[in-house]
């Protein structure tokens, strides 16, 4: 409280006092069941209410039954949903938090469930996002939808909710689409100029207020700027904000960007925190109601600064509260170093469109039993963890917390494993926080850590005889032996670890994440044809780069590579290499690169079998986790470390 006086001061929204300025914005979970609140969903929100969040804006809540936004989304389109919502409302109220369901009509962004009628939109425009051509919604249909918004809000009120948020941001869904000139091409009273495009949102607000009265919070989410040619800009949205205040709105939730331009509304890893705060700061100058900002606010100090500096009245902190349900309490108590770091990877939402439940790379479990409240093991064991990467550190922490005696042996002079190299490329620096966080937990639990300590068969048969072994020894970069005939070759890991330094004309074999991140790291910051700039070619066998990745992080990385002049040659298979030439085949034609000075291998990793062979020879009880078991990503590794140690 002393360190963050602004963040933890109360704020009045309409007639309601919220205990602090840490709000949680909508984050889809897919924890619902056919639109109904489940016990699992209640516990998800309660964990974060218990963790100190002041106000929740829930994930999307649809107001009518025809159009589905996500396979596991929420609804409140009839009275049968009220009982579940009351349970959720009561659950967060138990800890003094307030809650606003986010009312939404997906329109042209609806999930194309079989049997769904043709999707509706402000106009026939739909190529930016819609999976099929929408039709313009009629005025008669709009009258029904306005009523449905009001009835949905009335049900929230009956369930004891504190208010609702009306989603009109990101050129997203019906209201956001009507407001944006990117989608709204109507020539009736709901289109044309900004007043026509805003009309539907104002009529929804009027209906909600009529149904629910003056003591019910109405919050509206808007994009302060759509950051898109032809889209809404800050001047438009200052005007819109004034009209919303005149209409009786109690709070503005100022985001930015659109769902069309990847990375504009949901910021990518490595981008600045408080990504939409310039918009909230400007809008705040012209209205007297509270203004909340959102966008990659992952640390308490930046939230405090944004409020103290007048950029916002409250901070919507989403992914950080998802990653660590105790974010608010830890900040309040001055335990910032114990906050589980959100790296912004967005794997929390990667599977949402496919019906998968919400997940987190750094937080391996949202179940009732998780890292915060692990149960003690019935039988206490001696446990040896081999390898101090993320999987090994997670396993050692969980095993020790469950009461086992744990020794972690790392062959190198530092913990972190591949994360140390992975943190080097542009936009990946947050991975250093993960290493620091995991190291700190091992220290707190007093896990015995031995560095520069490769484990041998003799050690397994001697000092560690009778120990249960968890092997997390990582994977090795794949090196194609015949291609090492080139005059200077190295792996991407060699470069990122500072073990090798490439020349000026570089060919990278492999256009996955590692190859592209390494190319981005090596490329000139400015593509100005300066004579000493590096020239970089990425050769990828697949039809595109980073085919296994999606989301804003991938989008911004590829955009940077294009701006820097990195050549990405896809459908290209390297056939042979000699001391000064690299040959590849593309579309049946052979090409030769004869002026490169460095060949870089970034074509994947392979499991190192020697460790398992040693464990078998020593006849110990062992478990392989992380890349020692199967090459995967950071989320896979941490989850395996957690689950393996939890079940010992």
C-alpha positions in Angstrom: 0.0 0.0 0.0 2.8 2.4 0.9 4.6 1.7 -2.4 1.5 1.9 -4.6 -0.8 4.4 -3.0 -2.7 5.3 -6.2 -3.2 1.7 -7.3 -4.7 0.7 -3.9 -6.9 3.7 -3.3 -10.6 3.2 -3.7 -12.5 4.6 -6.7 -16.2 5.5 -7.1 -17.8 4.3 -10.3 -21.4 5.7 -10.5 -22.7 5.1 -7.0 -20.4 2.1 -6.3 -17.1 2.3 -4.5 -14.5 -0.2 -5.7 -11.7 -1.0 -3.2 -8.7 -0.5 -5.5 -7.8 0.3 -9.1 -6.7 -3.2 -10.2 -9.5 -4.3 -12.5 -9.5 -7.5 -14.5 -10.6 -7.2 -18.1 -12.4 -9.9 -20.2 -10.3 -13.0 -20.8 -12.1 -16.0 -22.4 -11.8 -19.2 -20.5 -14.1 -21.8 -22.2 -15.0 -22.9 -18.7 -18.7 -22.5 -19.3 -21.1 -25.2 -20.3 -23.4 -24.4 -23.2 -23.4 -20.8 -22.0 -24.1 -21.6 -18.3 -21.8 -20.7 -15.4 -20.1 -23.8 -14.0 -18.5 -24.4 -10.6 -15.1 -24.4 -12.3 -15.8 -21.0 -13.7 -16.9 -19.7 -10.3 -13.7 -21.0 -8.7 -11.6 -19.4 -11.4 -13.0 -15.9 -10.7 -13.0 -16.5 -6.9 -9.3 -17.3 -6.9 -8.6 -13.9 -8.4 -11.1 -12.1 -6.1 -9.4 -13.8 -3.2 -6.1 -12.5 -4.7 -7.2 -8.9 -4.4 -8.7 -7.8 -7.7 -11.0 -4.9 -7.2 -13.4 -5.3 -10.1 -14.0 -7.9 -12.8 -15.2 -7.4 -16.3 -16.1 -11.0 -17.3 -15.4 -12.7 -20.5 -17.9 -12.3 -23.3 -21.6 -12.9 -22.4 -24.0 -13.2 -25.3 -27.4 -11.6 -25.1 -29.3 -13.8 -27.5 -29.2 -17.6 -28.4 -28.7 -17.7 -32.1 -25.1 -16.7 -32.6 -22.2 -18.4 -30.7 -19.0 -16.4 -30.1 -16.8 -19.2 -28.8 -17.5 -22.9 -28.2 -17.4 -22.4 -24.4 -18.6 -18.8 -24.1 -21.1 -17.5 -21.6 -24.7 -16.3 -22.1 -27.5 -14.7 -20.2 -30.2 -14.7 -22.9 -33.0 -16.1 -20.6 -33.8 -16.5 -16.9 -32.4 -20.0 -16.7 -28.9 -18.5 -16.6 -29.6 -16.3 -13.5 -28.9 -18.9 -10.8 -25.4 -19.6 -12.1 -24.6 -15.9 -12.4 -25.8 -15.4 -8.9 -23.4 -18.0 -7.7 -20.5 -16.3 -9.5 -21.5 -12.8 -8.3 -21.8 -14.0 -4.7 -18.4 -15.8 -5.0 -16.5 -12.6 -6.0 -18.5 -10.4 -3.6 -17.4 -12.7 -0.8 -13.9 -11.1 -1.2 -15.1 -7.5 -1.7 -14.7 -7.4 -5.5 -17.2 -6.0 -7.9 -18.3 -7.7 -11.2 -19.6 -6.6 -14.6 -20.5 -9.2 -17.2 -19.4 -8.0 -20.6 -22.5 -8.0 -22.8 -21.9 -8.8 -26.5 -23.4 -9.7 -29.7 -20.9 -11.4 -32.0 -22.7 -10.7 -35.3 -20.3 -11.4 -38.2 -17.7 -12.8 -35.7 -19.9 -15.6 -34.6 -18.6 -19.1 -34.5 -20.0 -21.0 -37.6 -21.8 -23.7 -35.6 -23.7 -26.0 -38.0 -27.2 -24.8 -38.4 -26.4 -21.1 -37.7 -28.2 -18.8 -40.0 -26.3 -16.3 -42.2 -24.3 -14.0 -40.0 -25.4 -10.4 -39.6 -23.3 -7.3 -39.8 -23.7 -3.5 -40.1 -23.3 -3.9 -43.8 -22.4 -6.6 -46.3 -18.7 -5.9 -45.5 -17.0 -9.0 -44.0 -13.8 -10.0 -45.7 -11.6 -8.7 -42.8 -12.7 -11.3 -40.3 -15.9 -13.1 -41.1 -15.6 -16.7 -42.3 -18.6 -16.3 -44.6 -20.3 -13.4 -46.3 -22.6 -11.6 -43.7 -25.8 -9.8 -44.5 -26.8 -6.3 -43.3 -28.9 -6.5 -40.2 -32.4 -4.8 -40.6 -33.7 -2.0 -38.4 -36.5 -4.3 -37.2 -33.8 -6.8 -36.0 -31.9 -4.0 -34.3 -34.9 -3.1 -32.3 -35.1 -6.7 -31.0 -31.4 -6.8 -30.3 -31.6 -3.5 -28.3 -34.3 -5.1 -26.2 -32.2 -8.2 -25.7 -29.3 -6.1 -24.3 -31.7 -4.5 -21.8 -33.2 -7.8 -20.8 -29.7 -9.4 -20.4 -28.6 -6.5 -18.1 -31.8 -6.9 -16.1 -30.9 -10.5 -15.5 -27.4 -9.5 -14.3 -29.1 -7.1 -11.9 -31.4 -9.9 -10.6 -28.3 -12.0 -10.0 -26.8 -9.3 -7.9 -24.3 -8.0 -10.4 -22.9 -4.5 -10.0 -23.4 -3.5 -13.6 -22.4 -4.5 -17.1 -19.8 -3.6 -19.7 -21.0 -3.0 -23.2 -18.4 -4.0 -25.8 -18.0 -1.5 -28.6 -14.3 -1.7 -29.2 -11.9 -3.3 -31.8 -14.3 -3.1 -34.7 -15.5 -6.3 -32.9 -18.9 -7.8 -32.8 -22.1 -5.9 -33.6 -21.6 -2.7 -31.7 -17.9 -2.3 -32.4 -18.7 -3.0 -36.1 -21.4 -0.4 -36.2 -19.1 2.2 -34.7 -16.2 1.5 -37.1 -16.1 3.0 -40.6 -14.2 -0.1 -41.6 -17.4 -2.2 -41.3 -20.3 0.3 -41.3 -21.2 1.5 -44.8 -24.9 2.1 -44.1 -26.8 5.1 -45.4 -29.7 5.0 -43.0 -29.9 6.6 -39.5 -27.4 3.9 -38.2 -24.6 4.8 -40.7 -22.9 7.6 -42.5 -21.3 10.0 -40.1 -20.0 9.3 -36.6 -23.4 10.1 -35.0 -25.1 7.6 -37.2 -22.5 4.9 -36.5 -22.7 5.6 -32.7 -26.5 5.5 -32.6 -26.9 1.8 -31.9 -24.6 1.9 -28.9 -26.4 4.9 -27.5 -29.7 3.2 -27.9 -28.4 0.1 -26.1 -27.2 2.2 -23.3 -30.5 4.0 -23.0 -32.3 0.6 -22.8 -30.0 -0.8 -20.2 -30.4 2.3 -18.1 -34.2 2.2 -18.5 -34.3 -1.4 -17.3 -31.7 -1.2 -14.5 -32.0 2.3 -13.1 -29.3 4.8 -12.1 -27.5 2.8 -9.5 -26.4 0.1 -11.9 -22.9 0.6 -13.4 -22.7 0.9 -17.2 -19.2 0.7 -18.5 -18.4 0.9 -22.3 -15.3 -0.6 -23.9 -14.0 1.4 -26.8 -10.9 1.6 -28.9 -9.2 5.0 -28.3 -7.7 4.6 -31.8 -8.1 1.8 -34.2 -4.6 2.4 -35.5 -5.8 1.5 -39.0 -6.1 3.5 -42.2 -9.8 4.3 -42.7 -10.6 3.4 -39.1 -11.5 5.4 -36.0 -8.9 7.8 -34.6 -8.3 9.6 -31.3 -10.2 12.7 -32.5 -13.3 10.5 -33.3 -13.0 8.8 -30.0 -12.7 11.9 -27.9 -16.0 13.0 -29.4 -17.5 9.5 -28.9 -16.4 9.5 -25.2 -18.2 12.8 -24.6 -21.4 11.5 -26.1 -21.2 8.3 -24.0 -20.8 10.4 -20.8 -23.8 12.5 -21.8 -25.7 9.3 -22.3 -25.1 8.3 -18.7 -22.2 5.9 -19.0 -20.4 5.5 -15.6 -16.9 4.4 -16.9 -14.9 4.1 -20.1 -12.7 1.1 -20.7 -10.2 2.5 -23.3 -8.5 -0.1 -25.4 -7.1 0.3 -28.9 -6.7 -1.3 -32.3 -8.9 -3.9 -34.0 -9.2 -7.6 -34.4 -8.3 -7.1 -38.0 -4.8 -5.8 -37.5 -2.9 -8.5 -35.6 -1.1 -7.2 -32.6 -3.0 -3.9 -32.5 -5.5 -4.7 -29.8 -3.7 -7.4 -27.9 0.0 -6.5 -27.6 2.7 -9.0 -28.4 5.5 -10.1 -26.2 8.2 -7.5 -25.7 6.0 -4.6 -26.7 5.7 -1.7 -24.3 3.5 -2.0 -21.2 0.5 0.3 -21.0 0.2 0.0 -24.8 -3.1 2.0 -25.1 -2.4 4.5 -22.3 -1.8 7.4 -24.8 -5.4 7.0 -25.8 -6.8 6.8 -22.3 -4.7 9.8 -21.2 -6.0 11.9 -24.0 -9.7 10.9 -23.5 -9.4 11.4 -19.8 -8.8 15.1 -20.4 -12.3 15.5 -21.9 -14.5 13.5 -19.6 -15.2 13.5 -15.9 -16.2 9.8 -15.5 -13.5 7.3 -14.6 -11.3 6.1 -17.5 -9.6 2.7 -17.3 -6.7 1.7 -19.5 -5.6 -1.7 -20.7 -2.8 -3.5 -22.6 0.2 -5.4 -21.4 0.1 -4.0 -17.8 2.1 -6.8 -16.1 3.9 -5.2 -13.2 2.6 -3.1 -10.3 5.0 -0.2 -10.9 3.6 0.5 -14.3 0.1 0.4 -13.1 0.9 2.8 -10.3 2.7 5.1 -12.7 -0.2 5.2 -15.2 -2.6 6.3 -12.5 -0.2 8.7 -10.7 0.7 10.4 -14.0 -2.9 11.0 -15.0 -3.0 8.5 -17.9 -5.9 6.6 -16.4 -8.0 6.2 -13.2 -7.8 2.4 -13.1 -5.8 -0.3 -14.8 -7.3 -3.4 -16.5 -4.7 -6.1 -15.7 -5.7 -9.3 -17.5 -3.0 -11.8 -18.4 -0.9 -10.9 -15.3 -3.9 -11.8 -13.1 -4.5 -14.9 -15.1 -0.9 -15.9 -14.7 -0.8 -15.2 -10.9 -4.2 -15.0 -9.1 -2.4 -13.5 -6.2 -0.9 -10.6 -8.2 -2.8 -7.9 -6.3 -2.1 -9.3 -2.8 1.6 -9.7 -3.6 1.8 -6.1 -4.9 -0.1 -4.8 -1.9 2.2 -6.6 0.6 5.4 -5.5 -1.2 6.2 -9.0 -2.5 6.6 -8.1 -6.2 9.5 -10.5 -6.6 7.1 -13.3 -5.8 4.7 -12.4 -8.6 4.7 -15.1 -11.3 5.8 -13.3 -14.4 3.5 -13.1 -17.4 5.6 -13.2 -20.6 2.8 -12.1 -22.9 3.0 -15.2 -25.1 -0.8 -15.5 -25.4 -0.7 -19.3 -25.2 -3.5 -18.6 -22.7 -5.8 -17.9 -25.6 -4.3 -20.1 -28.4 -6.8 -22.9 -28.1 -9.8 -20.9 -27.2 -11.2 -20.8 -30.8 -11.0 -24.6 -30.9 -12.8 -25.2 -27.6 -9.8 -25.7 -25.4 -9.9 -24.4 -21.9 -7.8 -21.4 -20.9 -4.2 -22.2 -20.0 -0.9 -20.4 -19.1 2.7 -21.1 -20.0 4.1 -20.0 -16.6 1.2 -21.2 -14.4 0.9 -24.9 -15.0 -2.5 -25.4 -13.2 -5.7 -23.5 -12.6 -7.2 -26.5 -10.8 -8.3 -26.3 -7.1 -5.0 -27.9 -6.2 -2.2 -25.8 -7.8 1.2 -24.4 -7.0 -0.2 -22.2 -4.3 -1.7 -25.0 -2.2 0.0 -28.3 -3.1 -0.8 -31.1 -0.7 1.9 -32.9 1.1 3.1 -36.2 -0.2 2.0 -39.3 1.7 5.4 -40.9 1.4 8.4 -38.6 1.6 11.2 -39.5 -0.9 14.7 -38.6 -1.9 14.5 -37.0 -5.3 17.3 -36.1 -7.7 16.5 -33.6 -10.5 19.1 -33.7 -13.3 19.0 -30.5 -15.3 18.3 -26.9 -14.2 16.2 -25.7 -17.1 12.6 -24.6 -16.6 11.2 -28.1 -16.4 13.8 -29.2 -13.9 13.4 -26.1 -11.7 9.6 -26.5 -11.7 9.9 -30.2 -10.8 12.4 -29.5 -8.0 10.2 -26.7 -6.5 7.0 -28.8 -6.6 8.7 -31.9 -5.2 10.3 -29.9 -2.3 7.1 -28.1 -1.6 5.3 -31.5 -1.2 7.8 -32.5 1.4 10.4 -34.5 -0.5 14.1 -34.2 0.0 15.4 -32.7 -3.3 18.8 -32.2 -4.9 19.0 -30.4 -8.3 22.2 -31.0 -10.3 23.0 -28.7 -13.3 26.0 -29.4 -15.5 26.7 -25.8 -16.4 27.4 -22.8 -14.2 23.9 -21.4 -14.2 20.2 -22.3 -14.0 17.9 -21.5 -16.9 18.7 -24.0 -19.6 17.5 -23.0 -23.1 15.6 -20.0 -21.6 19.0 -18.2 -21.4 19.4 -18.4 -25.1 15.7 -17.9 -25.8 15.7 -14.6 -23.9 18.3 -13.0 -26.3 16.2 -12.3 -29.4 14.2 -9.1 -29.8 11.0 -9.1 -27.7 12.0 -12.1 -25.6 13.6 -10.4 -22.7 10.7 -11.2 -20.3 12.0 -14.8 -20.2 14.8 -13.5 -17.9 12.1 -12.8 -15.4 11.0 -16.4 -15.5 14.5 -17.6 -14.7 14.8 -15.2 -11.8 11.4 -16.1 -10.5 12.0 -19.9 -10.6 15.5 -19.5 -9.0 14.0 -17.4 -6.2 11.4 -20.1 -5.4 14.1 -22.7 -5.2 16.0 -20.5 -2.7 12.8 -19.9 -0.7 12.1 -23.6 -0.5 15.8 -24.2 0.3 16.2 -26.7 -2.5 19.8 -27.9 -2.7 21.2 -26.8 -6.0 24.5 -27.9 -7.3 26.0 -26.1 -10.3 28.9 -27.3 -12.5 27.7 -30.8 -11.4 27.2 -33.3 -14.3 25.6 -36.5 -13.0 27.5 -39.7 -13.7 26.5 -43.3 -13.4 28.9 -43.6 -10.4 27.0 -40.8 -8.6 23.7 -42.6 -9.3 25.0 -45.8 -7.9 26.7 -44.2 -5.0 25.6 -40.9 -3.4 22.2 -41.0 -5.1 21.5 -44.7 -4.7 17.8 -45.1 -3.8 16.8 -41.7 -5.1 13.9 -41.2 -7.5 15.3 -39.4 -10.5 13.7 -36.7 -12.7 15.8 -36.1 -15.8 15.3 -32.7 -17.5 18.5 -32.5 -19.6 17.0 -30.6 -22.5 17.6 -31.3 -26.2 20.5 -30.6 -28.6 20.3 -28.5 -31.8 20.2 -30.7 -34.9 23.3 -30.3 -37.0 23.2 -31.9 -40.5 26.7 -33.5 -40.7 27.3 -33.3 -44.4 26.6 -29.5 -44.4 29.4 -28.9 -41.9 31.7 -28.9 -44.9 30.9 -25.2 -45.2 33.8 -22.9 -44.3 32.0 -21.4 -41.2 29.0 -23.0 -39.6 27.3 -22.7 -36.2 24.0 -23.3 -34.6 21.5 -20.6 -33.7 22.0 -21.6 -30.1 25.8 -20.9 -30.5 24.9 -17.4 -31.6 22.3 -16.7 -28.9 24.6 -18.0 -26.2 27.5 -15.9 -27.4 29.6 -18.9 -28.3 30.0 -18.0 -31.9 29.9 -14.8 -34.0 28.7 -14.9 -37.6 29.9 -12.9 -40.6 28.1 -10.5 -42.9 26.3 -12.7 -45.4 24.4 -15.4 -43.4 22.3 -18.3 -44.6 20.0 -19.8 -41.9 18.6 -23.2 -42.5 15.2 -23.3 -40.8 12.4 -20.8 -40.8 10.7 -21.8 -37.6 10.6 -19.6 -34.4 14.3 -20.1 -33.6 15.5 -19.4 -37.2 13.3 -16.3 -37.6 14.2 -14.9 -34.1 17.9 -15.4 -34.8 17.6 -13.7 -38.2 15.7 -10.8 -36.6 18.4 -10.6 -33.9 21.3 -10.5 -36.4 19.7 -8.2 -39.0 20.4 -4.5 -39.2 18.1 -2.4 -37.0 17.6 -0.1 -40.0 17.3 -1.4 -43.5 19.2 1.4 -45.2 21.6 -0.6 -47.5 24.6 0.6 -45.4 27.7 -1.3 -46.7 28.4 -3.0 -43.4 24.8 -4.2 -42.9 24.4 -7.9 -42.7 22.6 -9.7 -45.4 20.5 -12.6 -44.2 18.7 -15.4 -46.1 16.3 -17.8 -44.3 15.7 -21.1 -46.1 12.6 -23.0 -45.1 11.2 -26.3 -46.5 7.6 -25.5 -45.6 5.4 -23.2 -47.6 5.7 -20.4 -45.0 7.8 -19.4 -42.0 6.8 -20.2 -38.4 3.9 -22.4 -39.6 3.4 -23.8 -36.0 2.9 -20.3 -34.5 0.1 -17.8 -34.5 -0.9 -14.6 -32.9 0.5 -11.1 -32.6 4.1 -12.2 -31.6 4.5 -14.1 -34.8 2.9 -11.3 -36.8 5.2 -8.5 -35.5 8.3 -10.7 -35.9 7.6 -11.4 -39.6 6.8 -7.8 -40.1 10.1 -6.8 -38.7 11.9 -9.3 -40.8 10.3 -7.9 -43.9 11.2 -4.3 -43.0 14.8 -5.3 -42.3 15.1 -6.8 -45.7 15.6 -10.4 -44.6 15.0 -12.8 -47.5 12.6 -15.6 -46.6 12.8 -18.3 -49.2 10.1 -21.0 -48.6 9.5 -24.3 -50.3 13.3 -24.5 -50.4 15.2 -27.7 -49.5 19.0 -27.5 -49.1 20.4 -30.4 -51.1 24.2 -30.1 -50.7 26.8 -27.9 -49.3 30.5 -27.6 -50.0 33.2 -25.3 -48.5 31.9 -22.1 -50.1 28.5 -22.9 -51.8 25.1 -23.7 -50.6 22.7 -25.4 -53.0 18.9 -25.6 -52.5 16.0 -26.8 -54.7 12.8 -24.8 -55.1 10.0 -25.6 -57.4 12.2 -28.2 -59.1 15.0 -25.8 -59.9 18.4 -25.8 -58.2 19.8 -22.6 -56.9 23.2 -21.8 -55.6 24.3 -19.3 -52.9 28.0 -18.7 -53.5 28.8 -15.5 -51.6 27.7 -16.5 -48.0 30.3 -16.5 -45.2 28.3 -18.2 -42.5 25.9 -21.1 -42.4 23.5 -21.3 -39.4 21.6 -24.4 -38.3 18.1 -23.6 -36.9 16.4 -26.8 -38.1 15.1 -28.1 -34.9 16.3 -30.1 -31.8 16.7 -33.7 -31.0 16.4 -35.6 -27.8 19.8 -36.7 -26.3 19.5 -40.4 -25.6 22.7 -40.7 -23.5 21.1 -39.6 -20.3 18.3 -42.2 -20.4 20.8 -44.9 -21.3 22.8 -44.0 -18.2 19.7 -44.1 -16.1 18.7 -47.5 -17.4 22.2 -48.9 -16.8 22.1 -47.5 -13.2 18.7 -49.2 -12.7 17.2 -46.2 -11.0 13.5 -45.3 -11.0 13.4 -42.3 -13.3 11.1 -39.9 -15.2 12.0 -37.9 -18.3 10.4 -34.5 -18.6 10.7 -31.5 -20.9 12.9 -31.8 -24.0 14.6 -34.8 -22.5 11.3 -36.7 -23.1 10.0 -35.0 -26.2 11.0 -31.7 -27.8 8.3 -29.2 -27.1 7.7 -25.6 -25.9 8.1 -23.8 -22.6 4.5 -24.4 -21.6 4.9 -28.2 -22.2 8.1 -28.3 -20.2 6.8 -26.4 -17.1 3.5 -28.5 -17.1 5.5 -31.8 -17.3 7.7 -30.7 -14.4 4.7 -29.8 -12.4 2.7 -32.9 -13.0 5.6 -35.3 -12.6 6.6 -33.9 -9.2 3.0 -33.5 -8.1 2.4 -37.2 -8.6 5.6 -38.5 -6.9 
